[in-house]
C-alpha cells in the first residue's frame, strides 16, 4: 500500500503532462502512486501517458466531468493514507512529497496540508500559501503576489489548502467526506476545508512543499464560465457551512459584499454570468439546505471558535478591488482579474 496517492485530473492537457509527470519521477519520497484521471480528452492525453509514463495509473473517463468529479473518481481508486491533489499545469519541487509526508508526522492531528504554490514563470513570487476565509464568506489566497520571503517560509495553520496542490488525510476524508460533485470546479476545496474546520481538523501550510503553477492557464481561457462557477459555488460554500448565528451577525456586511460583487462583474462585462450563477443558487436551495442540516448537525466546534478562525479584515480588500476598476482601468485584464471577487 503506498503512503501517498497523487491524483491529477486532466482535460486536453497533453502539452502540460511531460513537465508535471517528470517532476513526480524526481520526487525524493518514493512511496507513492500516481493516478491520472483523464476527463474525456480528445488530444491523446491518456495514450501519451500510458506510453511515456507507464508507472502512472490512467483512469480514462468517457466525458469531461470537471475537476470535482474527476478527483472523486481518482480518490475512489486510490490506496494511500494521504491523498494529494495536483493540477496538471504544475511542476512539483523534488522534495514536495517528502515535505508533505514529514509534516503529516509532525502534525498527526492535522487533517490537511497546503503547499507553497509559486508562479511557474516567476519562481520567486507567491501564488498562494493556502487560503483564509472571511466572515462574509469570501476567500483570500495567502501571500498572493508577494515575494517568497521569510514571512511565507514559516509553518502556520491556515483555513484551507488550494486544491491545485493539497494533501488530505484519508481518515479525515472518511469523516467529513471528499469533494462535493455538485461544484464541478472552483471552490470545491473551500467547501471541503470548511467542513473539516467544523469537525475540528486543522490545515497546516508546509513552506517546504513547493509547487510551481501556471496560473489559470486552462480556466483563464473561459472567463464567463469561471465567473459562473465561482459566484455560484462560493454561495454553496457559505450556505452549506456558515453557522446560522454568524450568518445573522454579519448580514449587513454580506449584503454589501454581494452588492459590490454585482457592480464589479457588471463593470467587467460578466454581469449575465453573475446573475445566472445567483439564479442557479436559488434553484439549488433545497439540495443545499439538505446538505447543510447534516453538516451543522455533525460539527464539533462552537460559534465562538469558528468566529476566531474566520478572518475579519477581508471586507476592505474586496471594496478596494472594486474601486480599482475606476481608478486603474488599465489593470482590469491583469492576471487573475475578472474571475472572482
C-alpha positions as CSV (number, residue, x, y, z in Angstrom):
1,X,0.0,0.0,0.0
2,X,1.5,3.3,-1.0
3,X,1.8,6.0,1.7
4,X,0.6,8.8,-0.7
5,X,-1.8,8.8,-3.6
6,X,-1.3,11.7,-6.1
7,X,-4.4,12.4,-8.1
8,X,-4.1,14.5,-11.3
9,X,-7.3,15.5,-13.1
10,X,-6.7,16.2,-16.8
11,X,-8.7,17.5,-19.7
12,X,-6.9,18.1,-23.0
13,X,-3.7,18.9,-21.1
14,X,-1.3,16.7,-23.0
15,X,1.0,19.6,-23.6
16,X,1.3,20.1,-19.9
17,X,1.9,16.5,-18.8
18,X,5.6,16.0,-19.6
19,X,6.6,18.7,-17.1
20,X,4.1,17.6,-14.4
21,X,4.8,13.9,-14.5
22,X,8.6,14.2,-15.0
23,X,8.6,16.3,-11.8
24,X,6.9,13.4,-10.0
25,X,9.6,11.0,-11.2
26,X,12.1,13.2,-9.5
27,X,10.5,13.0,-6.1
28,X,12.8,12.1,-3.2
29,X,10.0,10.4,-1.4
30,X,9.2,7.3,-3.3
31,X,6.3,5.6,-1.5
32,X,3.5,7.0,-3.6
33,X,1.2,6.1,-6.5
34,X,0.1,8.5,-9.3
35,X,-3.4,8.4,-10.7
36,X,-4.1,10.5,-13.8
37,X,-7.8,10.9,-14.3
38,X,-8.5,11.8,-17.9
39,X,-11.8,13.7,-18.3
40,X,-12.6,12.5,-21.9
41,X,-9.7,14.3,-23.5
42,X,-9.6,14.5,-27.3
43,X,-5.9,15.3,-27.6
44,X,-4.5,11.8,-26.9
45,X,-3.6,12.6,-23.3
46,X,-4.4,9.1,-22.0
47,X,-2.5,7.3,-24.7
48,X,0.5,9.6,-24.2
49,X,0.7,8.9,-20.5
50,X,0.4,5.1,-20.9
51,X,3.3,5.0,-23.4
52,X,5.6,7.6,-21.9
53,X,4.9,7.3,-18.2
54,X,3.9,3.6,-17.6
55,X,4.3,4.0,-13.9
56,X,1.2,6.3,-13.9
57,X,-2.2,4.7,-13.5
58,X,-4.5,6.2,-16.1
59,X,-8.2,6.3,-15.3
60,X,-10.0,7.3,-18.5
61,X,-13.5,8.8,-18.1
62,X,-15.8,8.9,-21.2
63,X,-16.5,12.6,-20.8
64,X,-15.4,15.7,-19.1
65,X,-16.9,15.5,-15.5
66,X,-15.0,18.5,-14.2
67,X,-12.3,18.8,-11.5
68,X,-14.5,17.7,-8.6
69,X,-15.9,14.5,-10.2
70,X,-12.6,13.7,-11.8
71,X,-10.9,14.0,-8.5
72,X,-13.6,11.9,-6.8
73,X,-13.1,9.1,-9.4
74,X,-9.4,9.1,-8.6
75,X,-10.0,9.1,-4.9
76,X,-12.2,6.1,-5.2
77,X,-9.4,4.2,-6.8
78,X,-6.6,5.4,-4.5
79,X,-4.9,3.5,-1.8
80,X,-2.7,5.9,0.1
81,X,-3.2,7.2,3.6
82,X,-2.5,10.7,2.3
83,X,-4.5,11.9,-0.8
84,X,-2.6,14.6,-2.7
85,X,-4.5,16.6,-5.4
86,X,-2.2,18.1,-8.1
87,X,-3.1,20.3,-11.1
88,X,-1.7,19.1,-14.4
89,X,-0.3,22.6,-15.1
90,X,2.2,22.3,-12.3
91,X,5.8,21.3,-11.6
92,X,6.4,19.9,-8.2
93,X,9.8,20.5,-6.4
94,X,11.7,17.2,-5.9
95,X,11.1,17.5,-2.2
96,X,7.3,18.2,-2.4
97,X,6.1,14.8,-1.2
98,X,8.9,14.4,1.3
99,X,7.9,17.7,2.9
100,X,4.2,16.8,2.9
101,X,4.9,13.4,4.5
102,X,7.2,14.8,7.1
103,X,4.6,17.4,8.1
104,X,2.0,14.7,8.4
105,X,4.1,13.0,11.0
106,X,5.0,16.3,12.9
107,X,1.3,17.3,13.0
108,X,-0.5,14.0,13.5
109,X,-3.9,15.7,14.3
110,X,-3.9,17.9,11.2
111,X,-6.4,16.8,8.6
112,X,-4.8,18.6,5.5
113,X,-1.7,20.3,4.3
114,X,-1.3,23.3,2.0
115,X,1.7,23.5,-0.4
116,X,3.5,26.7,-1.2
117,X,2.5,27.5,-4.7
118,X,4.8,29.8,-6.7
119,X,4.2,31.2,-10.2
120,X,5.7,29.0,-12.8
121,X,7.3,31.8,-14.7
122,X,8.2,34.0,-11.7
123,X,9.5,31.5,-9.2
124,X,10.4,34.0,-6.5
125,X,6.7,35.2,-6.3
126,X,4.0,33.5,-4.3
127,X,0.7,32.5,-5.9
128,X,-0.7,31.1,-2.6
129,X,0.3,29.5,0.6
130,X,-3.2,28.2,1.3
131,X,-6.2,30.5,2.0
132,X,-8.2,32.0,4.7
133,X,-11.9,32.7,4.8
134,X,-13.7,35.8,5.9
135,X,-16.8,36.3,8.0
136,X,-18.8,37.2,4.9
137,X,-17.8,34.0,3.1
138,X,-15.0,35.5,0.9
139,X,-11.7,33.7,0.5
140,X,-8.2,35.2,0.3
141,X,-5.2,33.5,-1.1
142,X,-2.4,33.9,1.4
143,X,0.8,35.5,0.1
144,X,-0.7,36.3,-3.3
145,X,1.8,38.2,-5.5
146,X,4.3,38.7,-2.6
147,X,8.0,37.8,-2.7
148,X,8.8,34.4,-1.5
149,X,10.4,35.7,1.7
150,X,10.7,34.9,5.3
151,X,7.0,35.6,6.1
152,X,6.0,32.7,3.8
153,X,8.8,30.3,5.0
154,X,7.1,29.6,8.3
155,X,4.8,26.7,9.0
156,X,1.4,28.0,10.0
157,X,-2.2,27.0,10.4
158,X,-4.4,28.2,7.6
159,X,-8.1,27.8,6.9
160,X,-7.6,25.5,3.9
161,X,-5.3,24.3,1.1
162,X,-5.7,25.2,-2.6
163,X,-6.8,22.0,-4.4
164,X,-4.2,22.6,-7.1
165,X,-1.6,21.2,-4.7
166,X,-3.2,19.9,-1.5
167,X,-2.9,16.8,0.7
168,X,-5.6,15.3,2.9
169,X,-5.6,12.5,5.4
170,X,-7.8,9.6,4.4
171,X,-9.2,9.3,7.9
172,X,-10.3,12.9,7.7
173,X,-12.0,12.4,4.4
174,X,-13.7,9.3,5.6
175,X,-15.1,11.5,8.4
176,X,-16.1,14.7,6.6
177,X,-16.4,13.4,3.0
178,X,-14.4,14.3,-0.1
179,X,-15.2,16.9,-2.7
180,X,-18.9,17.8,-3.4
181,X,-19.6,16.7,-7.0
182,X,-22.2,19.5,-7.5
183,X,-19.4,22.1,-7.5
184,X,-18.0,20.8,-10.8
185,X,-15.0,23.1,-10.4
186,X,-13.9,26.1,-8.3
187,X,-14.3,26.4,-4.5
188,X,-14.7,22.7,-4.0
189,X,-11.5,22.9,-1.9
190,X,-13.0,25.8,0.2
191,X,-16.1,23.7,0.8
192,X,-14.0,20.7,1.9
193,X,-11.9,22.9,4.1
194,X,-14.9,24.4,5.8
195,X,-16.4,21.0,6.6
196,X,-13.1,19.9,8.0
197,X,-12.8,23.0,10.2
198,X,-16.3,22.5,11.5
199,X,-15.2,19.0,12.6
200,X,-12.1,20.4,14.3
201,X,-9.4,19.4,11.8
202,X,-6.6,21.9,11.3
203,X,-4.9,22.7,7.9
204,X,-1.2,23.3,8.0
205,X,0.8,25.3,5.4
206,X,4.0,23.4,4.6
207,X,6.5,26.0,3.3
208,X,9.0,23.4,2.0
209,X,6.3,21.7,-0.1
210,X,6.8,23.8,-3.2
211,X,4.9,23.6,-6.4
212,X,5.3,25.9,-9.4
213,X,1.9,26.7,-11.1
214,X,1.0,28.0,-14.5
215,X,-1.8,30.2,-13.0
216,X,-5.1,30.0,-14.8
217,X,-3.5,28.5,-17.9
218,X,-6.7,26.5,-18.6
219,X,-9.7,28.1,-16.9
220,X,-8.5,31.6,-17.8
221,X,-9.5,30.9,-21.4
222,X,-13.2,30.9,-20.4
223,X,-13.8,33.8,-18.0
224,X,-17.6,33.7,-18.2
225,X,-17.6,30.0,-17.2
226,X,-15.2,30.8,-14.4
227,X,-17.4,33.7,-13.1
228,X,-20.5,31.4,-13.2
229,X,-18.9,28.6,-11.2
230,X,-17.0,30.9,-8.8
231,X,-20.0,33.0,-8.0
232,X,-22.4,30.1,-7.7
233,X,-20.1,27.9,-5.7
234,X,-19.0,30.5,-3.2
235,X,-22.7,30.7,-2.3
236,X,-22.8,27.0,-1.9
237,X,-19.8,27.1,0.5
238,X,-21.4,29.8,2.6
239,X,-25.0,28.4,2.7
240,X,-23.8,24.9,3.5
241,X,-21.3,25.6,6.1
242,X,-21.5,29.0,7.8
243,X,-23.2,28.7,11.3
244,X,-26.5,30.5,11.4
245,X,-25.5,32.8,14.2
246,X,-22.6,34.0,12.2
247,X,-24.8,34.5,9.1
248,X,-27.2,36.7,11.0
249,X,-24.4,38.6,12.8
250,X,-22.7,39.5,9.6
251,X,-25.8,40.0,7.4
252,X,-25.2,43.8,6.7
253,X,-21.6,43.1,5.6
254,X,-22.8,40.1,3.5
255,X,-25.3,42.3,1.7
256,X,-22.7,45.0,1.0
257,X,-20.4,42.3,-0.3
258,X,-23.0,41.0,-2.7
259,X,-23.8,44.5,-3.9
260,X,-20.1,45.1,-4.5
261,X,-19.7,41.8,-6.4
262,X,-22.7,42.6,-8.6
263,X,-21.2,46.0,-9.5
264,X,-17.8,44.5,-10.1
265,X,-18.8,41.8,-12.5
266,X,-21.2,44.1,-14.4
267,X,-18.3,46.6,-14.8
268,X,-16.1,43.7,-16.0
269,X,-18.7,42.7,-18.6
270,X,-19.6,39.4,-16.8
271,X,-22.9,40.6,-15.3
272,X,-25.0,38.0,-17.1
273,X,-22.8,35.1,-15.8
274,X,-23.0,36.6,-12.3
275,X,-26.8,36.7,-12.5
276,X,-27.1,33.2,-13.9
277,X,-24.9,32.0,-11.0
278,X,-27.2,33.5,-8.4
279,X,-30.3,32.2,-10.1
280,X,-28.8,28.7,-10.0
281,X,-28.2,29.1,-6.3
282,X,-31.9,29.8,-5.7
283,X,-32.8,26.8,-7.8
284,X,-30.4,24.6,-5.8
285,X,-31.5,25.8,-2.4
286,X,-33.4,22.6,-1.4
287,X,-30.4,20.4,-2.1
288,X,-28.1,22.9,-0.4
289,X,-30.2,23.0,2.8
290,X,-30.4,19.2,3.0
291,X,-26.6,19.1,3.0
292,X,-26.5,22.0,5.5
293,X,-28.6,20.1,8.0
294,X,-26.2,17.2,8.1
295,X,-23.1,19.4,8.2
296,X,-24.3,21.5,11.1
297,X,-25.6,18.5,13.0
298,X,-22.2,16.9,12.9
299,X,-20.0,20.0,13.6
300,X,-17.9,19.8,16.8
301,X,-16.7,23.4,17.2
302,X,-18.7,26.3,18.7
303,X,-19.8,29.5,17.1
304,X,-17.2,31.4,19.1
305,X,-14.4,29.0,18.0
306,X,-15.4,29.4,14.3
307,X,-15.6,33.2,14.7
308,X,-11.9,33.2,15.9
309,X,-10.9,31.1,12.9
310,X,-12.5,33.4,10.3
311,X,-10.7,36.5,9.1
312,X,-12.1,39.9,10.0
313,X,-10.2,42.0,7.5
314,X,-11.2,40.8,4.1
315,X,-14.1,43.2,3.5
316,X,-12.0,46.3,2.9
317,X,-9.8,44.4,0.4
318,X,-12.8,43.5,-1.7
319,X,-14.1,47.1,-1.9
320,X,-10.5,48.2,-2.7
321,X,-10.6,45.8,-5.6
322,X,-13.9,47.2,-6.8
323,X,-12.6,50.8,-6.5
324,X,-9.6,49.9,-8.7
325,X,-11.8,49.4,-11.7
326,X,-12.4,53.1,-11.8
327,X,-9.0,54.5,-10.7
328,X,-6.9,51.9,-12.6
329,X,-9.0,50.8,-15.6
330,X,-5.8,49.8,-17.5
331,X,-5.3,47.0,-14.9
332,X,-8.6,45.3,-15.5
333,X,-7.1,42.5,-17.6
334,X,-4.2,41.7,-15.4
335,X,-3.6,38.1,-14.3
336,X,-6.4,36.6,-12.3
337,X,-8.7,39.6,-12.6
338,X,-12.3,39.3,-13.7
339,X,-12.9,35.8,-12.5
340,X,-13.5,36.1,-8.7
341,X,-14.4,38.9,-6.2
